[in-house]
């Protein structure tokens, strides 16, 4: 049961859409959420982000070789 819980809980730091924003001097999500999606996300009603994609910088390097 615990492995399923870990699988559903992801962190933004490993997501493709999580980038540093120089204007705000902080990290932000680049995914544009509509008003309902943002409400669910902020209220904690979602178990995980439906747009989460794991960012693997080594994967892009392998394609270059």
C-alpha positions, 0 to 999 in steps of 0.5 A: 500500500505504501508503494502506491502512495509514493507513486501518486505523490510526486514533487514539482522539483522533478517535473518538466514544467517546473522552471526558474522564473527570473522575474519573480526570483523563484521556481514556478509551474509553466503549465497553465491551469484553468480556474477549476484545476487551480482550485482543486490543486490549491485546496489539496483535493487532487492526489497528484498533478495530472500534468506531471512528467518526470524530467530526466536531463540525461535522457536528452543527452543520450539522444545527442550522442 
